[in-house]
Amino acid sequence: MSGKLEKQYGKKLLEKLYREMVLIRRFEEVAGQQYGLRKIGGFCHLYIGQEAVAVGSIAALDLEKDYVVTAYRDHGHALACGMEPDVIMAELFGKVTGCSGGKGGSMHLFDAGRHMLGGNGIVGAHIPIATGVALKLKTGNEKGVVLCYFGDGAIHQGSFHESMNLAKILGLPIIYICENNQYGMGTDFTRVSSQQDLSVLGTAYNIPGKQLNGMDVLEVYDGIQKAVATVRETSDPLFFEIKTYRYRGHSMSDPAKYRTKEELDNYKQQDPILILKKRLVDEQVFAENKLDEIDEEAKRSSAQSVKFAEESAEPSIESLYSDVYA
């Protein structure tokens, strides 16, 4: 006899949410290891701790008609959009089999077919791009919705404010999502923001805002699912501050010494994967050994992605000059 959780969400969705969060966690752990071994170069921003945000929100989309545009901490969003671990790892390794031919690296994951439009490296610069995608949907009379993700550090960029204003004036089908992981690089967001409830920042542009708990994948899914349905119907923008926490430094070069061990340990008690796993086991949706098997699959898939990347070819010298101009 199915319990309340299973009746509300269905076994298939609950397994999908757990499977994707675990895959992101294991993939990111392996990516961190490979960076330490100098197999991955350049910038590398891990998504460990924030998995529930991308997974819960993207699960609310129909990627046949909806779009995702995000910033440089993009591995989680790429995996949640269905991009293959092999292809992503190959991109991190700078190999020709990567999604951007090895030229984009960690910050520029991209898959037009899956409507994942990046991975963008400049803080806040992709917010107008996402707004432009929403304009394309509006002018084409398409019923799609854009999810635009950015960090708390991008909130004070002019591009955020200009985009919000334009989206409201033109009535664009876009949901702006601030993933507030508490730190802009090494600075606590409360030290640089005069308004500490970031969800109210949309009110200046008459855009409703709401906070969600980004450590609870079901709360994120519920909130964004309703928002997507609303935006699809009204073609009017919405704004969310999803409060989350990254367990690693800002990037692989950041030892994160600006926070205490106690703070980190406290947030690790709120691990989104463990929270969902406990609920699934407690409410007898899945046996614990079934969830452990999913975890082992994620570890194998992540290890396989490294093998694929290592065995893939380097881009040719000639390709240095391709894709430079449209």
DAUR-V985595 format. One record per backbone hydrogen bond with DSSP energy under -1.0 kcal/mol. CO is the residue of the C=O (numbers start at 1). NH is the residue of the N-H. E is the energy in kcal/mol with one decimal. If there is no record, write none. Layout:
[[CO | NH | E] [CO | NH | E]]
This chain:
[[3 | 7 | -2.3] [4 | 8 | -2.3] [5 | 9 | -2.2] [6 | 10 | -2.1] [10 | 14 | -2.0] [11 | 15 | -2.5] [12 | 16 | -2.1] [13 | 17 | -2.6] [14 | 18 | -2.1] [15 | 19 | -3.2] [16 | 20 | -2.5] [17 | 21 | -2.0] [18 | 22 | -2.4] [19 | 23 | -2.2] [20 | 24 | -2.3] [21 | 25 | -2.3] [22 | 26 | -2.7] [23 | 27 | -2.7] [24 | 28 | -2.6] [25 | 29 | -2.1] [26 | 30 | -2.0] [27 | 31 | -2.6] [28 | 32 | -2.4] [29 | 33 | -1.8] [30 | 34 | -2.6] [31 | 35 | -2.0] [32 | 36 | -1.9] [33 | 37 | -1.4] [34 | 39 | -2.7] [35 | 38 | -1.7] [44 | 252 | -1.6] [47 | 50 | -2.0] [48 | 247 | -2.5] [50 | 53 | -1.8] [51 | 55 | -2.2] [52 | 56 | -1.9] [53 | 57 | -1.9] [54 | 58 | -2.5] [55 | 59 | -1.6] [57 | 60 | -1.2] [58 | 61 | -1.7] [62 | 65 | -2.1] [62 | 66 | -2.9] [67 | 147 | -2.5] [68 | 117 | -2.8] [69 | 149 | -2.3] [72 | 74 | -1.6] [74 | 78 | -2.3] [75 | 79 | -2.3] [76 | 80 | -2.3] [77 | 81 | -1.6] [78 | 83 | -2.3] [79 | 82 | -1.4] [84 | 88 | -2.1] [85 | 89 | -2.8] [86 | 90 | -2.2] [87 | 91 | -1.6] [88 | 92 | -2.1] [89 | 93 | -2.0] [90 | 95 | -3.0] [91 | 94 | -1.1] [95 | 98 | -1.9] [98 | 101 | -2.1] [100 | 103 | -1.6] [105 | 108 | -1.6] [111 | 116 | -2.4] [112 | 115 | -1.4] [115 | 68 | -2.5] [116 | 111 | -3.0] [118 | 70 | -4.1] [122 | 125 | -1.7] [124 | 127 | -1.1] [126 | 130 | -2.6] [127 | 131 | -1.9] [128 | 132 | -2.1] [129 | 133 | -1.9] [130 | 134 | -2.0] [131 | 135 | -1.8] [132 | 136 | -2.0] [133 | 137 | -1.9] [134 | 138 | -2.3] [135 | 139 | -3.0] [136 | 140 | -1.8] [137 | 142 | -2.7] [138 | 141 | -1.3] [145 | 67 | -2.3] [146 | 175 | -3.0] [147 | 69 | -2.4] [148 | 177 | -3.5] [150 | 179 | -3.2] [151 | 154 | -1.5] [154 | 157 | -1.9] [157 | 161 | -1.1] [158 | 162 | -2.9] [159 | 163 | -1.9] [160 | 164 | -2.3] [161 | 165 | -2.2] [162 | 166 | -2.3] [163 | 167 | -2.8] [164 | 168 | -2.0] [165 | 169 | -2.3] [166 | 170 | -2.6] [167 | 172 | -2.3] [172 | 174 | -1.9] [173 | 146 | -2.1] [174 | 238 | -1.7] [175 | 148 | -2.5] [176 | 240 | -2.7] [177 | 150 | -2.0] [178 | 180 | -1.3] [178 | 242 | -2.7] [179 | 181 | -1.3] [180 | 244 | -2.8] [182 | 189 | -2.4] [184 | 187 | -2.3] [187 | 184 | -2.7] [188 | 191 | -2.1] [189 | 192 | -1.0] [189 | 193 | -1.0] [196 | 198 | -1.0] [197 | 200 | -1.7] [198 | 201 | -1.7] [200 | 203 | -1.9] [202 | 205 | -1.7] [202 | 207 | -2.5] [203 | 206 | -1.5] [208 | 239 | -1.9] [210 | 241 | -2.4] [212 | 243 | -2.4] [213 | 216 | -1.6] [216 | 220 | -2.0] [217 | 221 | -2.5] [218 | 222 | -2.6] [219 | 223 | -2.4] [220 | 224 | -2.6] [221 | 225 | -2.6] [222 | 226 | -1.9] [223 | 227 | -1.8] [224 | 228 | -3.0] [225 | 229 | -2.0] [226 | 230 | -2.2] [227 | 231 | -2.9] [228 | 232 | -2.6] [229 | 233 | -1.4] [230 | 234 | -2.8] [231 | 235 | -2.7] [238 | 176 | -2.5] [239 | 210 | -1.3] [240 | 178 | -3.1] [241 | 212 | -2.1] [242 | 180 | -1.5] [243 | 214 | -2.3] [251 | 254 | -1.9] [260 | 264 | -2.0] [261 | 265 | -2.9] [262 | 266 | -2.3] [263 | 267 | -2.0] [264 | 268 | -1.9] [267 | 270 | -1.5] [268 | 271 | -1.0] [271 | 275 | -2.3] [272 | 276 | -1.9] [273 | 277 | -2.6] [274 | 278 | -2.4] [275 | 279 | -1.8] [276 | 280 | -2.6] [277 | 281 | -2.2] [278 | 282 | -3.2] [279 | 283 | -2.2] [280 | 285 | -2.5] [280 | 286 | -1.3] [281 | 284 | -1.7] [287 | 291 | -1.5] [288 | 292 | -2.2] [289 | 293 | -1.7] [290 | 294 | -1.7] [291 | 295 | -1.9] [292 | 296 | -2.2] [293 | 297 | -2.2] [294 | 298 | -2.1] [295 | 299 | -2.0] [296 | 300 | -2.3] [297 | 301 | -2.8] [298 | 302 | -2.1] [299 | 303 | -2.3] [300 | 304 | -2.7] [301 | 305 | -1.7] [302 | 306 | -1.2] [303 | 307 | -1.7] [304 | 308 | -2.7] [305 | 309 | -2.3] [306 | 310 | -2.8] [307 | 311 | -2.0] [313 | 96 | -2.5] [317 | 320 | -1.6] [318 | 321 | -1.7] [319 | 322 | -1.1]]
